[in-house]
Amino acid sequence: MGPIAWRFWSNATWLWVPRAPQPSVSPEPLAPKPGARALLIHGEADPVIPADETQLAAKRLRELGVAVEAHLLARVGHTISSEGIALAGNYLAEIFAR
């Protein structure tokens, strides 16, 4: 494997990508469709991925025109909580009711 190029993936992760002639393993950024929506749910006590990552993702998505609903759940770690499941269920019910 040839020289290594470091490619930024997110604030928390760096991805190494072999230099040419290998194609990039990361897709190029795509533009969201008009009217795109996203729900982000993150535990404030997550020891694996900082909750700030969700706030940053929400900001970047909003800059691209995505309608973002973001929730930071107090005292929730790196898990799926019952509160998160309820938020996701309500979000999907609202979308499918349209």
C-alpha positions, 0 to 999 in steps of 0.5 A: 500500500503506498503513501497515506493521505489523511482525510478529515471525516468528522471532528472525532474521526480521521480516515486514512485513504491510500493515495492515487491510484486508489479511489477515495473510500469516502463519498463526495458530499451530496446536496440534499433534496429541497424539503429534506428533514432530519432528526438527530438524537444524542445522549449528553453523557455519551463517552464515545461520541461527544454530544457536540458532534450532533450540534455541529451536524445540525448546524451543517445540515441547516446550512445546507437547507435541511430542516433539522430537529435535534435533541440532546438527552440529559444523562443518556450515554452511548445507547438508545434510550426509551426517550429517544425511541419515543422521539423517533416514533413521534417523528416518523408518525408525523412524517407518515401522517402527511 
